Amino acid sequence: MPRQSQAAHFGQRIRQLRVDRELTLREFARLLDLSPTYISQVEQCKFSPPTEERVRQMAVLLQQDSDELLALAGHVSGDLPEIIRAQPREMASFLRAARGLSADDLRQLERQAKRLQTKKAQHHEIDCPESSVSDIEDN
């Protein structure tokens, strides 16, 4: 049986988004290649939320952020465990330190991280220009 509060929030949200997009239950199910009965059961919280892949498909059809719908479904994006495993101590510490920050604060941290990645990529290009790499490969 699904965890009631998790499934309820997901099912209610999916139904509301589907109705807002003026998609019938049958049309939504057809676009997802699922049965209307299954979608109805999910929306009524009688079935657990679907897999990550299906939630992502729903997010695209409903023009929603997939991470938000995944969280409502009780899932975590499949790429996150790999990211955490790459640097477990640092990532866990970072997430714990960021806990409780506002959405605006988190967006600011995200922008800073992207700027750092851009700088790092630019430094890498300066240190190892593509022409040098292709010259090495040709030899």
Residue pairs with C-beta under 8 A, 6 or more apart in sequence:
1 48
2 45
2 47
2 48
2 49
3 48
3 74
4 45
6 49
6 72
6 73
6 74
7 42
7 45
7 47
7 48
7 49
8 45
9 72
10 42
10 49
10 69
10 72
10 73
10 74
11 42
11 43
11 44
11 45
11 49
12 43
12 45
13 69
13 72
14 39
14 42
14 43
14 58
14 62
14 69
15 43
17 62
17 64
18 25
18 28
18 43
18 62
21 61
21 62
21 63
23 31
23 61
25 36
25 39
25 40
25 43
26 36
28 39
28 61
29 35
29 36
29 38
29 39
31 61
32 39
32 54
32 57
32 58
32 61
34 50
34 54
38 47
41 47
42 48
42 49
42 50
49 55
49 72
49 73
49 74
49 75
50 58
50 73
51 75
52 70
52 73
52 75
52 77
52 78
55 66
55 69
55 70
55 73
55 75
56 66
56 69
56 70
58 64
58 69
59 65
59 66
59 68
59 69
59 70
60 66
62 69
66 77
67 77
70 76
70 77
83 91
84 91
84 92
98 105
98 106
98 109
101 109
